[in-house]
Amino acid sequence: MRPPAPAGARGVWCLVLLALAGDAAWPPCRIDADNRTGLCKGQDLARVPRGLPGSLRGLDLSYNKLREIAAGDFAGMTQLRRLDLGYNNISRIAPDAFLSNLLLEHLCLFNNSLHRIPAPALRPLVNLRWLDVSNNLYRSAALDDVFGRLRRLRELSLGGPLLQDISRGDFAVLKDTALQKFAIKSASSLRRYEAGAFSWLNTTELWCDTALDESAAALPVMLRDLRGKPLDYLRFRNLFEFTYYTGDADPFAGLAELQITKLVFYRGKFNENLLRLALLNVQRSSVRDLALVAIDFARSPRWNSSSTGAAAPRLDRLLLQDISNPDVLRFDWTFTWLSGVATLSIINVNFNYVPCDAWGEMRNVEALDISGNRLEDSYIYNQRCRYQGIMPKLESFVLAANQLLSLAVVAALTRTWPLLARLDASHNGLGSLQETCQWSPTLRWLALHHNRMTVGAFGCLPTTLEYLDLSYSQLDRLDMEYFTRSPRLRELRLSGNKIKFIPSEWRCPRLQVLAIDGNSFGVINRGSFVNMPQLVSLAAGNNPYHCTCDLYLFLEETRRRGRPTLADWPHNWTCYHPEPLLDTAVAAYAPHPLECDVPALVAVAVASTAVAVAACAVLCWKLDAGWYLRATYRLVRAKYSGRRTGAARRCSYHAFISYSRADADWVHRELLHRLESTAPPYRLCIHERDFTPGHWIIDNIVENIERSAKVIFVLSRSFVDSEWCNYELYFAHQRAVGLGTEDVILVVKEPIDARGLPRRFARLRKMLGTKTYLEWPREPGRRHFFWLQLRNLLGNPGGVGQADGGEEETAVDATT
């Protein structure tokens, strides 16, 4: 047996296994579901991960710590088309590193530490179309003949911070390669440019990041080398990076001989003299698009007399952007250089005042953008200026991201411009003032998003608009009258406001596009947009919706009709009420079909009511409810009649006897004879003798039961068949309940089966089951005891006397 390894050795083996496992897996990378794209960006990787899928078409390894690309790093990735290795520290690439990647089209090696252009590694990449090996540490940009074989190459970027010399034959291998873009970067100050270096280039775009502070004379040489080339776009970055040009020679000489139509100066130092020289050459050239972006402009300390002539080039577009010194606008103390511009953009140039003469010089401007500056109401509109007849060609005006507060000022400035159709005044502070405005009748498009609008601002809006954007303007209500006065409005954007409800009377007959997402309303229904018959697109998500039938029926009708299209459905459509549905997607809200179908719900309700009524009718018939209702009615009527006549309850009889007609002979022969022949006699009430003639029978029953101390029921099979006997039993029971005493005496004349009694005799059935009753004995010898019990229940017969009005009255002990 081999002895166990020491603890330290075991730890080393564990680390090795973990390292191998880390190479086999690739946790730093995110691979898409189709295994076509791998994202390993910014994972501090020191080497290319192992085990990546061979089916990858795109792989991003940028922003890591890679130092070397070895031969087998991308082996097996035969489908790879795009590889990004930028922002690493790669100093070496093996010659056969890309041997397996013959389909590679896009390769980025920007910002690494390569000391030479890796031509041997690029040899197999005959399908390469985009290559960036710029911002590396090689000192020579000379290209190997490998680049001559990359005939599909369309974009190539070279150079770096150590490139100080550009020699004549550096790009000779590219003479037959039709490039779309060629970019070259040099050191902070290019030391030498050899004539003819750019003459080999066959490109439509040239990006030069070459500082000429110490070699300004190289610029005319570069321009001469580009004569006759299909160059259309020329961009200079940091043309003069550290010093302002003060020479007498024209560095832009030769620009007029080029075919370029667009010229860009990005960053770098420009003084008045250099800018004048550039403009004079542009004026003589075919350039129609000029951009000055982020340049450092300054006044020239002395005027260069050699740069004579008025600089007023005719341009389709002039862009001045991100310039901290607004003096660039009138660098020669006039605005004449703006007179030939059709599209003028002055963005973030930090100016806050427009002199009166500036408007007149912009007479040919068709589109003006002065966004991102510091313009205020009184600085952009001066009442002492004459605005009549100026800007005769202006169609589009952008005032966004300034410091404007008054819509009336904007309207007054633009109302005499005869062709103005589009106005963008977004990102200001407009809309909070109560104003009246007069606008140009030609205005059709107005953007006022990201302002501070109130409902009163609608009175200052133009009514000729076809497009209106009031998004993100803190608007909480709408002025319905404005929309009735704006018959041309076709597109309305109100996103991101605080609108709390959608008015049902909202009329906008030509509106086609409406965006009301991100507001505060929770209810929309089928009637919300009924007065917008041409509405085809609606964005209404991100609102606190009440998920009720109104919303459900609106959505169902929208689906059925196919319009309007819900542009943001189902994203951000969320239930806010009721609480059980909080944060539920509106698309998942599905109420019961009957809950929201009103006709079906009414039909079900009517049918249910009919069934319930029928069931109640059957139940009432089974339980003799009709009989009880009639009895109760008669009882109430009799009692009410008694109170109306002032009659009071008096105990004039010891007992009221209830019996059927079939038992009358037994009652007279036995019951009355025995009880009324005692000394003193019992006073008994029977209907045949004691009911008052001419009164209603029911009234007689109620009155005499009320005036009797006890009620004797003679029970027999005939009693059960008598409706009047049942009335008397019901009234007697009701009286007993009302008085809180039990004064009912049951005499069973002949046997009765309590379980066979009709339903209306439920009380009698209960009495027979719970109350002691007297049974008439068939044997004569036992009848003496029967009469003794009955007299005991009736009490002492001697308490009967005369009451007021001549009636007899008896006082009976209720506990007898």
MARLUMDO-332029 format. One record per residue (C-alpha): residue in three letters; x, y, z. Coordinates in steps of 0.02 Angstrom, whole numbers, padded with zeros to 5 digits, always signed. Each point is the difference from the previous one (the first is absolute). Layout:
! residues N
ALAXYZ...
This chain:
! residues 816
MET+00000+00000+00000ARG+00065+00173-00047PRO+00017+00119+00150PRO-00120+00149+00001ALA+00061+00161-00077PRO+00051+00140+00117ALA-00132+00132+00036GLY+00098+00134-00095ALA+00010-00109-00156ARG-00186-00036+00006GLY-00032+00187+00005VAL+00107+00028-00155TRP-00093-00136-00096CYS-00167+00078+00049LEU+00056+00168-00069VAL+00057-00082-00162LEU-00167-00090-00019LEU-00095+00160+00035ALA+00104+00091-00130LEU-00034-00136-00128ALA-00184+00005+00041GLY+00002+00188-00022ASP+00073-00020-00173ALA-00124-00136-00048ALA-00148+00105+00052TRP-00029+00180-00053PRO-00096+00084+00141PRO+00066+00176-00045CYS-00086-00006-00170ARG-00183+00018-00040ILE-00053-00106-00147ASP-00166+00029-00085ALA-00130-00137-00018ASP+00053-00042-00178ASN+00186-00012+00043ARG+00034+00135-00130THR+00060+00145+00107GLY+00121+00000+00147LEU+00021+00151+00115CYS+00158-00007+00107LYS+00023+00188+00014GLY+00081+00074+00156GLN+00031-00162+00096ASP+00185+00029+00043LEU+00047-00150-00106ALA+00186-00034-00019ARG-00025-00126-00139VAL-00133-00052-00124PRO-00125-00118+00089ARG+00002-00181-00052GLY-00150-00101-00053LEU-00095+00137-00090PRO-00130-00067-00124GLY+00066-00031-00174SER-00160+00070-00074LEU+00035+00178+00058ARG-00018+00135-00132GLY+00043+00146+00113LEU+00119+00010+00149ASP+00037+00154+00107LEU+00158-00010+00107SER+00028+00187+00017TYR+00049+00088+00162ASN+00096-00147+00073LYS+00183-00033+00042LEU+00050-00108-00146ARG+00186+00009-00040GLU+00017-00128-00138ILE-00105-00089-00131ALA+00067-00177-00014ALA-00017-00119-00146GLY-00143-00103+00070ASP-00102+00136+00086PHE-00134+00005-00137ALA+00027-00173-00075GLY-00164-00084-00040MET-00097+00163-00018THR-00020-00022-00186GLN-00160+00103-00009LEU+00072+00155+00084ARG-00042+00161-00095ARG+00031+00136+00130LEU+00139+00009+00130ASP+00030+00146+00118LEU+00168+00001+00092GLY+00006+00187+00033TYR+00058+00081+00162ASN+00115-00141+00056ASN+00188-00007+00019ILE+00039-00115-00146SER+00180+00013-00055ARG+00015-00161-00101ILE-00113-00094-00120ALA+00057-00171-00060PRO+00016-00012-00191ASP-00128-00142-00006ALA-00117+00072+00133PHE-00142+00024-00126LEU+00035-00151-00107SER-00171-00077+00039ASN-00097+00162-00020LEU-00006+00016-00189LEU-00174+00079+00003LEU+00051+00143+00115GLU-00063+00167-00067HIS+00019+00120+00147LEU+00158+00008+00107CYS+00035+00132+00132LEU+00173+00016+00078PHE-00020+00182+00052ASN+00096+00065+00151ASN+00121-00142+00033SER+00190-00013+00015LEU+00048-00069-00170HIS+00175+00054-00051ARG-00029-00043-00182ILE-00151-00025-00112PRO-00040-00188+00013ALA+00003-00034-00188PRO+00045-00187+00012ALA-00149-00035+00111LEU-00115+00091-00123ARG+00055-00101-00152PRO-00141-00132+00009LEU-00137+00131+00023VAL-00042+00027-00183ASN-00182+00041+00044LEU+00047+00141+00116ARG-00103+00158-00029TRP+00032+00104+00156LEU+00168+00012+00089ASP+00055+00117+00139VAL+00181-00013+00060SER+00015+00182+00052ASN+00058+00072+00166ASN+00137-00130+00020LEU+00185+00022+00031TYR+00079-00030-00171ARG+00106+00141-00071SER-00026-00038-00184ALA-00164-00009-00097ALA+00079-00089-00148LEU-00117-00138-00060ASP+00059-00173-00051ASP-00053-00076-00165VAL-00125-00103+00100PHE-00114+00154-00004GLY+00005-00004-00189ARG-00089-00168+00005LEU-00140+00064+00113ARG-00102+00056-00150ARG-00165-00002+00097LEU+00064+00122+00129ARG-00112+00154+00013GLU+00053+00086+00161LEU+00177+00011+00067SER+00065+00096+00151LEU+00188+00017+00034GLY+00125+00095+00108GLY+00029+00043+00180PRO+00084+00119+00121LEU+00177-00050-00057LEU-00027+00026-00186GLN+00099+00156-00047ASP+00040-00033-00182ILE-00109-00043-00147SER+00105-00057-00147ARG-00044+00001-00184GLY-00014-00188-00022ASP-00087-00044+00164PHE-00170-00026-00084ALA+00055-00052-00173VAL-00076-00175+00016LEU-00173+00080+00015LYS+00000+00076-00174ASP-00121-00130-00068THR-00109-00012+00157ALA-00161+00100-00009LEU-00021+00060+00179GLN-00152+00086+00073LYS+00099+00070+00147PHE+00184+00022+00040ALA+00053+00070+00170ILE+00176+00046+00053LYS+00058+00055+00173SER+00170+00074+00036ALA+00098+00064+00148SER-00049+00164+00083SER+00102+00090-00130LEU+00036-00081-00167ARG+00184+00019-00036ARG+00003-00042-00185TYR-00121-00032-00140GLU+00077-00057-00162ALA-00084+00059-00158GLY-00096-00135-00089ALA-00046-00100+00157PHE-00187+00030-00023SER+00008-00014-00188TRP-00019-00190+00012LEU-00165+00012+00093ASN-00160-00042-00090THR-00131+00045+00131THR-00159+00102+00016GLU+00032+00050+00181LEU+00163+00058+00079TRP+00017+00027+00188CYS+00162+00087+00047ASP+00045+00006+00184THR+00164+00086-00034ALA+00058+00155+00096LEU+00097+00120-00111ASP+00057+00125+00131GLU+00182-00017-00057SER-00030-00048-00181ALA-00143+00108-00065ALA+00081-00004-00172ALA-00043-00184-00012LEU-00187+00037-00016PRO+00006+00072-00177VAL+00108-00148-00052MET-00130-00122+00068LEU-00138+00091-00093ARG+00097-00005-00163ASP+00024-00188+00019LEU-00190-00019+00010ARG-00035+00085-00167GLY-00099-00108-00120LYS-00048-00123+00135PRO-00182-00053+00029LEU+00009+00085+00170ASP-00167+00069+00060TYR+00025+00020+00188LEU+00153+00075+00086ARG+00017+00012+00190PHE+00141+00080+00099ARG+00020-00030+00186ASN+00115+00114+00101LEU+00071+00080-00156PHE+00091+00122+00114GLU-00003-00082+00170PHE+00107+00114+00110THR+00029+00165-00091TYR-00101+00121-00104TYR+00059+00017-00179THR+00088+00166-00028GLY+00086-00030-00167ASP-00024+00102-00157ALA-00019-00147-00119ASP-00170-00073-00040PRO+00000-00176+00075PHE-00162-00044-00093ALA+00070+00038-00172GLY-00053-00138-00117LEU-00167-00034+00087ALA-00093+00073-00148GLU+00075-00134-00114LEU-00078-00143+00096GLN-00168-00081-00033ILE-00053-00002+00183THR-00174+00060+00046LYS+00014-00016+00189LEU+00138+00072+00109VAL+00012-00023+00189PHE+00117+00082+00123TYR-00010-00090+00167ARG+00090+00076+00149GLY+00161+00096-00023LYS+00040+00185+00015PHE-00074+00127-00121ASN+00028+00186-00002GLU-00083+00129-00111ASN+00135-00006-00132LEU-00002-00190-00015LEU-00189-00005-00007ARG-00002+00135-00135LEU+00127-00097-00104ALA-00103-00159+00018LEU-00162+00089-00051LEU+00080+00084-00150ASN+00061-00168-00064VAL-00167-00081+00036GLN-00083+00139-00098ARG+00103-00046-00153SER-00021-00188+00023SER-00139-00126-00026VAL-00030-00014+00188ARG-00184+00017+00041ASP+00000-00067+00177LEU+00116+00079+00129ALA+00012-00046+00184LEU+00100+00083+00138VAL-00017-00110+00154ALA+00081+00031+00170ILE+00132+00117-00071ASP+00093+00120+00113PHE-00036+00170-00079ALA+00091+00161+00043ARG+00021+00173-00073SER+00158+00030-00099PRO+00118+00125+00081ARG+00040+00077-00170TRP-00092+00005-00165ASN+00073-00101-00141SER-00012+00115-00152SER+00038-00141-00120SER-00171-00077+00033THR-00102+00126-00095GLY-00174-00024-00067ALA-00169-00032+00078ALA-00022-00172+00073ALA-00178-00047-00045PRO-00001-00177-00067ARG-00158-00075-00072LEU-00037-00151+00108ASP-00142-00123+00010ARG+00042-00025+00183LEU+00108+00086+00130LEU+00020-00078+00173LEU+00077+00094+00146GLN-00006-00111+00154ASP+00077-00010+00174ILE+00101+00159-00018SER+00027+00092+00164ASN+00034+00171-00078PRO-00155+00075-00084ASP+00110+00129-00089VAL+00018-00130-00137LEU-00170+00055-00064ARG+00068+00171-00052PHE+00183-00041-00010ASP+00029+00140-00127TRP-00117+00117+00097THR-00141-00035-00121PHE-00119-00143-00035THR+00026+00003-00187TRP+00075-00175-00003LEU-00174-00065+00045SER-00086+00082-00150GLY+00025-00145-00120VAL-00050-00141+00118ALA-00160-00101-00028THR+00002-00107+00158LEU+00082+00083+00150SER+00028-00088+00166ILE+00075+00097+00146ILE-00005-00127+00141ASN+00075+00025+00172VAL+00104+00150-00049ASN-00038+00091+00162PHE-00074+00156-00079ASN-00142+00094+00083TYR-00038+00145-00115VAL-00053+00018-00182PRO+00041+00174-00070CYS-00123+00078-00119ASP+00118-00011-00150ALA+00024-00187+00023TRP-00179-00037-00053GLY+00023+00097-00161GLU+00158-00095-00046MET-00091-00166+00015ARG-00115+00042-00144ASN+00037-00162-00094VAL-00018-00116+00148GLU-00137-00130-00023ALA+00030-00098+00161LEU+00071+00081+00158ASP+00051-00093+00157ILE+00061+00105+00148SER-00032-00129+00136GLY+00103-00026+00157ASN+00048+00182+00027ARG-00042+00131+00133LEU-00132+00101-00091GLU-00132+00089+00103ASP-00159+00089-00054SER+00070+00176-00005TYR+00163-00056-00083ILE-00077-00092-00147TYR-00141+00124-00034ASN+00042+00184+00004GLN-00147+00115-00031ARG+00118+00128-00075CYS+00048-00123-00137ARG-00096-00010-00162TYR-00058-00179-00030GLN-00116+00039-00145GLY+00063-00075-00162ILE+00147-00094+00077MET+00026-00188-00011PRO-00102-00012-00161LYS+00053-00181-00034LEU-00003-00072+00176GLU-00108-00156+00014SER+00069-00084+00157PHE+00055+00086+00162VAL+00073-00091+00152LEU+00009+00095+00166ALA+00018-00150+00114ALA+00098-00002+00164ASN+00011+00187+00031GLN-00071+00108+00140LEU-00161+00062-00079LEU-00155+00031+00106SER-00125+00090-00112LEU-00097-00080-00141ALA-00058+00174-00051VAL+00181+00051-00033VAL+00029-00152-00111ALA-00162+00037-00093ALA+00044+00183-00023LEU+00174-00045-00066THR-00063-00122-00131ARG-00172+00061-00051THR+00061+00097-00154TRP+00108-00140-00069PRO-00099-00049-00154LEU+00055-00181-00022LEU+00025-00058+00179ALA-00080-00172+00019ARG+00099-00087+00140LEU+00047+00069+00171ASP+00088-00093+00140ALA+00004+00093+00167SER+00020-00152+00112HIS+00104-00005+00160ASN-00038+00179+00053GLY-00112+00073+00134LEU-00147+00046-00113GLY-00185-00013+00040SER-00018+00062+00178LEU-00049+00180-00045GLN-00176+00059-00041GLU+00023+00075-00174THR-00084+00031-00165CYS+00099-00040-00156GLN-00008+00032-00186TRP+00091-00130-00104SER+00051-00018-00180PRO-00145-00076-00097THR+00120-00119-00089LEU+00055-00091+00160ARG-00045-00185-00008TRP+00121-00088+00118LEU+00035+00052+00181ALA+00105-00091+00133LEU-00017+00065+00178HIS+00048-00155+00097HIS+00099+00018+00163ASN-00072+00171+00045ARG-00113+00058+00142MET-00172+00002-00079THR-00163+00043+00088VAL-00177-00015-00065GLY+00000+00189-00029ALA+00140-00018-00128PHE-00123-00077-00124GLY-00068+00174-00029CYS+00172+00050-00068LEU+00026-00148-00117PRO-00022+00014-00189THR-00156-00080-00072THR+00075-00037-00171LEU+00103-00149+00059GLU+00003-00176-00071TYR+00128-00060+00130LEU+00011+00050+00183ASP+00116-00072+00133LEU-00031+00050+00181SER+00083-00151+00079TYR+00086+00010+00169SER-00063+00175+00036GLN-00086-00024+00169LEU-00170+00021-00081ASP-00144-00058+00112ARG-00154+00050-00099LEU-00054+00025-00180ASP-00096+00144-00077MET-00133-00084-00106GLU-00044+00163-00088TYR+00175+00009-00077PHE-00024-00164-00092THR-00165+00056-00073ARG+00091+00155-00065SER+00140-00104-00078PRO-00083-00095-00143ARG+00165-00049-00085LEU+00081-00088+00147ARG+00053-00177-00051GLU+00132-00049+00128LEU-00002+00043+00185ARG+00130-00054+00128LEU-00037+00020+00185SER+00115-00132+00075GLY+00074+00018+00173ASN-00120+00131+00070LYS-00119-00003+00149ILE-00167-00011-00089LYS-00124-00077+00123PHE-00148-00041-00113ILE-00050-00014-00181PRO-00151+00111-00034SER-00142-00087-00091GLU-00036+00156-00102TRP+00176+00003-00076ARG-00032+00043-00182CYS+00140-00004-00128PRO-00075-00060-00164ARG+00162-00014-00103LEU+00116-00066+00134GLN+00091-00158-00058VAL+00141-00024+00128LEU-00019+00026+00187ALA+00130-00033+00136ILE-00062+00015+00179ASP+00113-00126+00084GLY+00082+00036+00167ASN-00140+00107+00074SER-00109-00018+00156PHE-00170-00054-00065GLY-00066-00172+00039VAL-00161-00013-00099ILE-00031-00011-00186ASN-00154-00076-00080ARG-00084-00023-00167GLY-00060+00180+00003SER+00168+00080+00036PHE+00052+00020-00182VAL-00166-00015-00088ASN+00016+00180-00064MET+00165-00040-00086PRO-00063-00100-00149GLN+00168+00001-00094LEU+00108-00057+00147VAL+00113-00142-00060SER+00141-00003+00130LEU-00013+00015+00188ALA+00139-00010+00131ALA-00075-00006+00174GLY+00111-00112+00107ASN+00082+00040+00166ASN-00160+00066+00080PRO-00078-00057+00167TYR-00142-00097-00079HIS-00159-00054+00088CYS-00022-00175-00068THR-00188+00000-00016CYS-00127-00043-00132ASP+00018+00173-00079LEU+00183-00031-00041TYR-00031-00181-00050LEU-00142+00046-00120PHE+00106+00141-00075LEU+00141-00121-00037GLU-00119-00132-00069GLU-00081+00126-00117THR+00171+00062-00055ARG+00052-00178-00044ARG-00164-00033-00090ARG+00008+00158-00105GLY+00187-00009-00028ARG+00019+00186+00039PRO+00072+00096+00077THR+00162-00098+00006LEU+00070-00001+00177ALA+00177+00055-00037ASP+00073-00050+00169TRP-00106-00155+00036PRO+00023-00100+00108HIS+00156+00076+00078ASN-00029+00114+00150TRP-00188-00032+00001THR-00020-00044+00184CYS-00145-00010+00122TYR+00004+00118+00149HIS-00176-00030+00066PRO-00081-00102+00075GLU+00129-00050+00130PRO-00003-00189-00038LEU+00052+00041-00180LEU+00140+00122+00047ASP+00147-00014-00122THR-00093-00129-00105ALA+00025+00022-00187VAL-00158+00067-00081ALA+00021-00133-00134ALA-00022-00132+00136TYR-00161+00077+00066ALA-00142-00114-00056PRO-00165+00024+00095HIS-00139-00129-00007PRO-00092+00012-00166LEU-00164+00044+00085GLU+00083+00132+00109CYS+00025+00122-00142ASP-00132-00057-00126VAL-00146+00113+00050PRO-00135-00079-00113ALA+00048-00175+00057LEU+00008+00058+00181VAL-00175+00077-00013ALA-00066-00159-00082VAL+00076-00108+00137ALA-00067+00117+00135VAL-00176-00003-00074ALA+00006-00189-00021SER+00066-00023+00178THR-00135+00114+00069ALA-00134-00095-00095VAL+00067-00166+00065ALA+00009+00070+00177VAL-00179+00066-00011ALA-00061-00166-00068ALA+00093-00094+00137CYS-00073+00114+00132ALA-00173-00025-00073VAL+00018-00189+00005LEU+00072+00009+00175CYS-00142+00112+00059TRP-00126-00120-00075LYS+00082-00148+00085LEU+00009+00089+00168ASP-00173+00080-00011ALA+00078+00173+00007GLY-00154+00073-00082TRP-00106-00059+00141TYR+00116+00079+00128LEU+00003+00163-00094ARG-00189+00008-00006ALA-00012-00042+00184THR+00127+00132+00048TYR-00090+00128-00107ARG-00164-00037+00084LEU+00079+00004+00173VAL+00081+00168-00030ARG-00159+00070-00076ALA-00104-00061+00146LYS+00120+00070+00130TYR+00011+00166-00091SER-00189+00008-00010GLY-00013-00036+00185ARG+00120+00140+00047ARG-00091+00120-00115THR-00166-00030+00091GLY+00081+00023+00169ALA-00036-00179+00058ALA+00113-00067+00138ARG+00039-00179+00041ARG-00115-00068+00138CYS-00009-00178+00068SER-00187-00024-00012TYR+00013-00188-00020HIS+00090-00136+00091ALA+00034-00086-00165PHE-00024+00012-00186ILE-00043-00168-00076SER+00065-00039-00176TYR-00077-00151-00084SER-00058-00060-00168ARG-00181-00011-00055ALA+00008-00190+00007ASP+00042+00007+00186ALA-00137+00126+00046ASP-00116-00134+00074TRP+00138-00062+00117VAL+00043+00177+00052HIS-00182+00041+00045ARG-00039-00167+00079GLU+00158-00026+00099LEU+00110+00153+00012LEU-00128+00140+00023HIS-00115-00107+00105ARG+00136-00049+00123LEU+00085+00170+00016GLU-00148+00120-00004SER-00104-00105+00123THR+00124+00019+00143ALA-00035+00116+00144PRO+00060+00129-00035PRO+00006-00038-00187TYR+00144+00027-00120ARG-00033+00132-00131LEU+00045-00072-00171CYS+00002+00077-00175ILE-00056-00098-00153HIS-00023+00075-00172GLU-00177-00063-00026ARG-00063+00090+00152ASP+00115+00141+00050PHE+00067+00079-00162THR-00071+00173-00033PRO-00117-00003-00149GLY+00049+00113-00146HIS+00189-00001+00039TRP+00129-00079-00107ILE+00034-00179+00053ILE+00185+00034+00015ASP-00036+00153+00108ASN-00113-00106+00113ILE+00136-00132+00016VAL+00136+00123+00045GLU-00108+00102+00119ASN-00068-00148+00097ILE+00168-00087+00012GLU+00070+00161+00069ARG-00142+00009+00130SER+00020-00180+00057ALA+00117-00055+00137LYS+00030-00170-00081VAL-00025-00080-00169ILE-00058-00179-00011PHE+00032-00094-00163VAL-00104-00154-00029LEU+00112-00103-00112SER-00064-00127-00120ARG+00020-00051-00180SER-00135+00125-00045PHE+00096+00139+00090VAL+00147-00026-00115ASP-00110+00018-00153SER-00074+00167+00060GLU+00084+00160-00062TRP-00087+00104+00134CYS+00066-00112+00137ASN+00175+00028-00068TYR-00029+00189+00006GLU-00054-00013+00181LEU+00153-00105+00044TYR+00115+00126-00087PHE-00078+00152+00087ALA+00004-00085+00168HIS+00183-00040-00021GLN+00038+00179-00053ARG-00091+00065+00153ALA+00096-00116+00114VAL+00165+00060-00074GLY-00051+00183+00020LEU-00055-00020+00182GLY+00144-00111+00050THR-00122-00132+00076GLU-00059-00173-00052ASP-00190-00008+00007VAL-00037-00132-00132ILE-00086-00161+00055LEU+00003-00146-00121VAL-00141-00128+00014VAL+00025-00149-00115LYS-00174-00066-00033GLU+00061-00139-00115PRO+00175-00063-00040ILE+00102+00106-00125ASP+00164-00046-00086ALA+00107+00157+00026ARG+00118-00051-00141GLY-00142-00006-00125LEU-00061+00178+00033PRO+00007+00125-00147ARG+00147+00122-00006ARG-00108+00147+00054PHE-00029-00088+00167ALA+00186+00008+00042ARG-00041+00087+00164LEU-00126-00133+00050ARG+00126-00136-00041LYS+00127+00088+00112MET-00128+00019+00141LEU-00047-00183-00005GLY+00183-00045+00010THR+00048+00118+00142LYS-00162+00041+00098THR-00101-00109+00116TYR-00176-00021-00068LEU-00164-00075+00064GLU-00064-00154-00089TRP-00189-00040+00003PRO-00014-00175+00074ARG-00108-00127-00090GLU-00040-00089+00166PRO-00135+00094+00101GLY+00080-00051+00163ARG+00155+00104-00037ARG-00090+00159-00053HIS-00019+00065+00178PHE+00188+00023+00007PHE-00003+00090-00170TRP-00122+00133+00064LEU+00101+00022+00157GLN+00156+00038-00102LEU-00091+00119-00116ARG-00077+00100+00143ASN+00171+00008+00081LEU+00072+00077-00160LEU-00143+00125-00014GLY+00018+00056+00179ASN-00131+00064+00123PRO-00165+00042-00090GLY-00054+00129+00127GLY+00097+00150-00068VAL-00122+00060-00131GLY-00083+00171+00027GLN-00075+00148-00091ALA+00120+00116-00091ASP-00029+00179-00055GLY-00132+00011-00134GLY-00103-00143+00073GLU+00122-00137-00052GLU+00053-00137+00117GLU+00185-00010+00040THR+00104-00135+00083ALA+00170+00021+00077VAL+00099-00156-00033ASP+00166-00046+00080ALA+00123-00014-00141THR+00095-00137+00090THR-00149-00115+00014
